[in-house]
Amino acid sequence: MAAAAGLAVTLVPVLMGYLIRGRIPAEEENPIKPFLIALYHPLLEGALRRPKAVLFAAVAILAATLWP
């Protein structure tokens, strides 16, 4: 974990400098953003309307990972 964190802090920024060329578009110009927001808002509203169901689902997923 320490090696992965070290690489993430040191190597990734250097590689980004080498591999990402040109102008990076602004967030508002991203064509995928409206689709993701349209997908996110109903999911968030549903989760906030039913917090106990979300908590139960999280505990059920956690329990399912303990089985194997």
Backbone bond lengths (Angstrom), bond angles and torsions (degrees), N, CA, C in turn:
res aa  C-N    CA-C-N  psi(-1)  N-CA   C-N-CA  omega(-1)  CA-C   N-CA-C  phi
1 M - - - 1.432 - - 1.528 110.43 -
2 A 1.309 115.87 -39.71 1.465 118.81 -179.82 1.524 110.44 -65.98
3 A 1.332 116.78 -38.56 1.462 119.72 178.93 1.524 110.58 -66.27
4 A 1.331 117.72 -40.54 1.462 121.10 178.05 1.528 110.78 -63.96
5 A 1.323 116.79 -41.28 1.460 120.16 178.23 1.526 110.62 -65.69
6 G 1.326 116.42 -40.47 1.468 119.83 177.76 1.517 112.42 -62.75
7 L 1.336 116.42 -42.39 1.466 119.64 177.56 1.524 111.42 -66.57
8 A 1.318 116.77 -38.40 1.457 119.80 -179.87 1.523 111.34 -63.96
9 V 1.319 116.57 -33.27 1.460 120.04 -177.98 1.525 111.89 -83.98
10 T 1.326 117.75 -32.03 1.463 119.73 -173.72 1.532 113.11 -103.26
11 L 1.314 117.96 -47.43 1.457 121.12 -172.18 1.525 113.11 -81.91
12 V 1.305 117.96 -40.76 1.464 121.09 -175.06 1.532 112.11 -61.07
13 P 1.321 121.00 -46.80 1.472 118.68 178.41 1.531 113.17 -61.22
14 V 1.322 117.12 -36.58 1.463 119.95 178.87 1.524 110.14 -66.54
15 L 1.325 116.98 -45.40 1.465 119.95 178.60 1.527 111.63 -63.97
16 M 1.321 117.29 -36.36 1.464 119.46 176.57 1.522 110.51 -61.96
17 G 1.305 116.89 -39.75 1.457 120.34 178.20 1.514 112.13 -62.85
18 Y 1.326 117.50 -35.83 1.456 121.05 179.56 1.525 112.98 -80.34
19 L 1.307 117.85 -37.79 1.455 121.11 -169.70 1.528 114.72 -93.73
20 I 1.314 118.24 -27.42 1.466 120.15 -179.12 1.518 107.80 -94.21
21 R 1.311 115.23 113.11 1.461 120.61 -178.01 1.518 109.52 -117.97
22 G 1.298 116.39 156.00 1.447 120.97 176.67 1.516 112.34 86.20
23 R 1.302 113.62 -171.76 1.459 120.40 -177.98 1.519 109.94 -83.06
24 I 1.289 116.78 132.24 1.460 121.59 175.69 1.521 106.82 -88.71
25 P 1.338 117.73 121.25 1.467 119.13 -176.64 1.530 111.81 -66.81
26 A 1.320 114.51 152.76 1.469 120.16 178.59 1.519 109.47 -68.14
27 E 1.309 115.20 159.79 1.458 120.47 -178.25 1.526 111.31 -61.87
28 E 1.321 116.98 -35.52 1.461 120.85 -179.13 1.528 112.33 -68.27
29 E 1.327 117.89 -23.31 1.464 122.20 -178.84 1.526 112.53 -88.05
30 N 1.300 118.45 -5.15 1.456 121.66 -177.02 1.531 109.43 -70.38
31 P 1.348 118.38 123.76 1.461 119.98 -177.25 1.534 113.68 -74.46
32 I 1.314 118.31 -15.56 1.467 121.34 -178.52 1.528 111.15 -86.59
33 K 1.315 117.25 -22.17 1.462 121.66 -174.25 1.528 113.49 -56.46
34 P 1.340 120.99 -47.63 1.475 118.95 -179.51 1.532 112.79 -60.79
35 F 1.328 117.07 -37.18 1.467 120.33 178.25 1.520 110.89 -64.46
36 L 1.321 117.07 -44.54 1.460 120.24 -179.21 1.523 111.94 -67.26
37 I 1.324 117.14 -37.49 1.464 119.89 177.53 1.521 110.02 -67.10
38 A 1.341 117.07 -40.83 1.465 120.30 178.27 1.527 111.08 -63.82
39 L 1.307 117.97 -29.29 1.459 122.21 177.34 1.533 111.54 -80.13
40 Y 1.324 116.70 -36.73 1.455 122.24 -173.89 1.532 112.69 -73.76
41 H 1.320 117.34 -44.71 1.463 120.32 -174.09 1.528 113.28 -59.27
42 P 1.338 121.08 -47.62 1.467 118.43 178.32 1.529 113.09 -63.91
43 L 1.330 117.17 -36.10 1.460 119.84 177.81 1.526 111.25 -65.48
44 L 1.318 116.53 -42.03 1.459 120.51 179.00 1.524 110.96 -65.55
45 E 1.329 116.99 -44.43 1.461 119.80 179.43 1.524 111.10 -62.92
46 G 1.334 117.37 -40.60 1.459 120.50 177.17 1.518 112.42 -63.65
47 A 1.319 116.57 -40.00 1.464 120.24 179.17 1.530 111.10 -67.57
48 L 1.324 116.76 -37.01 1.460 119.45 179.22 1.527 112.04 -74.10
49 R 1.332 117.60 -26.89 1.462 120.57 176.97 1.514 112.25 -74.09
50 R 1.328 117.15 -30.56 1.474 121.96 -176.56 1.529 111.16 -126.45
51 P 1.327 118.33 69.35 1.469 119.67 -176.54 1.526 113.28 -66.07
52 K 1.340 117.06 -33.89 1.464 118.52 -179.67 1.524 111.10 -68.28
53 A 1.323 117.62 -37.31 1.465 120.71 178.12 1.527 110.67 -66.32
54 V 1.325 116.58 -38.78 1.468 120.40 178.82 1.528 109.92 -66.06
55 L 1.312 116.21 -42.52 1.467 120.02 178.06 1.526 111.00 -63.92
56 F 1.332 116.71 -42.65 1.461 120.29 177.44 1.527 111.41 -61.63
57 A 1.331 116.88 -42.90 1.468 120.51 178.66 1.531 110.87 -62.72
58 A 1.326 117.24 -40.45 1.463 120.58 178.93 1.531 111.03 -64.33
59 V 1.321 116.60 -42.59 1.470 120.23 178.80 1.522 110.13 -67.23
60 A 1.332 118.01 -38.11 1.463 121.33 178.36 1.530 111.06 -64.65
61 I 1.321 116.64 -40.96 1.476 119.96 177.86 1.525 109.72 -65.67
62 L 1.324 117.39 -41.93 1.456 120.74 177.02 1.520 110.96 -60.99
63 A 1.319 117.46 -43.66 1.464 121.13 179.19 1.527 110.53 -64.36
64 A 1.329 116.88 -36.96 1.459 119.52 179.43 1.525 111.92 -67.21
65 T 1.312 117.77 -28.49 1.458 119.57 178.67 1.528 111.39 -77.43
66 L 1.311 117.78 -20.02 1.458 120.12 178.59 1.522 111.83 -77.22
67 W 1.315 118.30 -23.17 1.467 122.11 -175.77 1.541 112.49 -62.41
68 P 1.325 120.89 -53.00 1.472 119.30 -178.34 1.505 110.46 -67.84
